[in-house]
Amino acid sequence: MSPVPDRFDYLIPTEEQLESINHIRKQFKTVRASLENCPASREKSLALTSLEEGLEWATKAVILN
């Protein structure tokens, strides 16, 4: 078992991790596209920001675990 990487290091994903990240990114883009049907509003902006944050955490989860 390899050691858990330090959260504050620059982490380079492996090819396998990149495939996983790209799959996740495509799923998030699908959700983003569906949000385009929402009228321009603070709520839509918050939804997009939360989606962006979710992608960041999902990417980090793949790399750290």
Backbone as CSV, one residue per row, in Angstrom:
resi,resn,N_x,N_y,N_z,CA_x,CA_y,CA_z,C_x,C_y,C_z
1,MET,0.846,-1.183,0.000,0.000,0.000,0.000,0.884,1.237,0.000
2,SER,0.610,2.136,-0.944,1.420,3.344,-1.032,0.930,4.376,-0.016
3,PRO,1.837,5.232,0.437,1.440,6.242,1.425,0.465,7.251,0.824
4,VAL,-0.353,7.820,1.680,-1.305,8.852,1.253,-0.513,10.119,0.948
5,PRO,-0.745,10.717,-0.221,0.000,11.944,-0.550,-0.381,13.106,0.367
6,ASP,0.531,14.030,0.502,0.286,15.235,1.285,-0.679,16.135,0.511
7,ARG,-1.737,16.581,1.165,-2.766,17.408,0.523,-2.223,18.720,-0.036
8,PHE,-1.090,19.169,0.460,-0.558,20.457,0.053,0.557,20.346,-0.979
9,ASP,0.882,19.128,-1.391,1.864,18.932,-2.447,1.201,19.111,-3.809
10,TYR,2.008,19.410,-4.800,1.516,19.411,-6.178,1.436,17.952,-6.597
11,LEU,0.255,17.504,-6.952,0.052,16.101,-7.269,-0.219,15.932,-8.759
12,ILE,0.550,15.065,-9.375,0.382,14.794,-10.796,-0.402,13.493,-10.926
13,PRO,-1.578,13.551,-11.569,-2.378,12.335,-11.684,-1.741,11.317,-12.630
14,THR,-1.974,10.043,-12.329,-1.534,8.964,-13.210,-2.456,8.929,-14.427
15,GLU,-2.099,8.139,-15.419,-2.951,8.000,-16.601,-4.330,7.463,-16.214
16,GLU,-4.354,6.492,-15.309,-5.631,5.924,-14.849,-6.474,6.981,-14.138
17,GLN,-5.839,7.775,-13.306,-6.553,8.846,-12.610,-7.064,9.898,-13.599
18,LEU,-6.268,10.207,-14.615,-6.693,11.179,-15.629,-7.936,10.687,-16.367
19,GLU,-7.989,9.404,-16.670,-9.175,8.842,-17.321,-10.398,9.017,-16.433
20,SER,-10.233,8.731,-15.161,-11.333,8.873,-14.206,-11.763,10.335,-14.088
21,ILE,-10.804,11.228,-13.985,-11.094,12.658,-13.874,-11.823,13.152,-15.121
22,ASN,-11.381,12.731,-16.286,-12.024,13.156,-17.526,-13.454,12.637,-17.618
23,HIS,-13.690,11.422,-17.137,-15.055,10.875,-17.109,-15.938,11.720,-16.175
24,ILE,-15.424,12.022,-15.001,-16.165,12.846,-14.041,-16.436,14.230,-14.629
25,ARG,-15.431,14.815,-15.270,-15.572,16.147,-15.865,-16.687,16.155,-16.908
26,LYS,-16.773,15.102,-17.727,-17.840,15.019,-18.732,-19.215,14.992,-18.067
27,GLN,-19.332,14.276,-16.962,-20.598,14.216,-16.241,-20.977,15.582,-15.683
28,PHE,-20.014,16.284,-15.136,-20.276,17.625,-14.610,-20.674,18.585,-15.730
29,LYS,-20.055,18.434,-16.901,-20.410,19.301,-18.034,-21.849,19.043,-18.481
30,THR,-22.285,17.796,-18.376,-23.670,17.481,-18.717,-24.629,18.196,-17.776
31,VAL,-24.308,18.180,-16.495,-25.153,18.881,-15.516,-25.113,20.379,-15.785
32,ARG,-23.930,20.902,-16.064,-23.814,22.341,-16.361,-24.684,22.723,-17.548
33,ALA,-24.674,21.899,-18.573,-25.484,22.187,-19.760,-26.963,22.241,-19.411
34,SER,-27.404,21.376,-18.511,-28.816,21.400,-18.122,-29.153,22.652,-17.319
35,LEU,-28.175,23.207,-16.629,-28.408,24.438,-15.873,-28.568,25.652,-16.789
36,GLU,-28.149,25.525,-18.032,-28.298,26.638,-18.971,-29.771,26.956,-19.214
37,ASN,-30.674,26.007,-18.911,-32.107,26.247,-19.060,-32.669,27.127,-17.942
38,CYS,-31.899,27.317,-16.895,-32.350,28.165,-15.793,-32.194,29.628,-16.180
39,PRO,-33.123,30.473,-15.728,-32.972,31.905,-16.018,-31.765,32.483,-15.265
40,ALA,-31.183,33.507,-15.848,-30.061,34.172,-15.193,-30.521,34.697,-13.836
41,SER,-29.802,34.295,-12.808,-30.178,34.697,-11.451,-29.033,34.387,-10.494
42,ARG,-29.163,34.895,-9.303,-28.195,34.595,-8.252,-28.158,33.099,-7.990
43,GLU,-29.344,32.480,-8.004,-29.435,31.046,-7.725,-28.704,30.215,-8.785
44,LYS,-28.837,30.640,-10.037,-28.125,29.931,-11.108,-26.618,30.096,-10.918
45,SER,-26.202,31.300,-10.588,-24.774,31.543,-10.346,-24.252,30.686,-9.206
46,LEU,-25.038,30.592,-8.134,-24.625,29.754,-7.001,-24.568,28.283,-7.391
47,ALA,-25.536,27.841,-8.188,-25.542,26.444,-8.644,-24.291,26.153,-9.471
48,LEU,-23.924,27.064,-10.370,-22.732,26.872,-11.191,-21.459,26.894,-10.348
49,THR,-21.415,27.786,-9.374,-20.257,27.848,-8.482,-20.134,26.561,-7.669
50,SER,-21.261,26.065,-7.173,-21.246,24.819,-6.406,-20.828,23.643,-7.272
51,LEU,-21.257,23.642,-8.508,-20.877,22.582,-9.438,-19.369,22.619,-9.686
52,GLU,-18.850,23.820,-9.887,-17.407,23.974,-10.089,-16.629,23.485,-8.867
53,GLU,-17.110,23.851,-7.697,-16.469,23.402,-6.461,-16.546,21.884,-6.334
54,GLY,-17.689,21.324,-6.689,-17.845,19.868,-6.630,-16.860,19.156,-7.540
55,LEU,-16.636,19.701,-8.723,-15.664,19.105,-9.635,-14.260,19.168,-9.043
56,GLU,-13.928,20.273,-8.423,-12.606,20.398,-7.794,-12.417,19.333,-6.711
57,TRP,-13.433,19.163,-5.860,-13.327,18.160,-4.792,-13.294,16.744,-5.348
58,ALA,-14.075,16.484,-6.385,-14.083,15.147,-6.989,-12.714,14.839,-7.597
59,THR,-12.124,15.832,-8.254,-10.791,15.642,-8.837,-9.771,15.359,-7.747
60,LYS,-9.841,16.101,-6.683,-8.895,15.904,-5.585,-9.101,14.526,-4.939
61,ALA,-10.357,14.100,-4.840,-10.640,12.777,-4.267,-9.989,11.673,-5.096
62,VAL,-10.049,11.817,-6.411,-9.447,10.812,-7.287,-7.928,10.770,-7.072
63,ILE,-7.322,11.934,-7.017,-5.861,11.992,-6.916,-5.367,11.561,-5.531
64,LEU,-6.080,11.938,-4.494,-5.625,11.622,-3.131,-5.941,10.198,-2.706
65,ASN,-6.916,9.576,-3.333,-7.310,8.234,-2.901,-7.042,7.247,-4.007
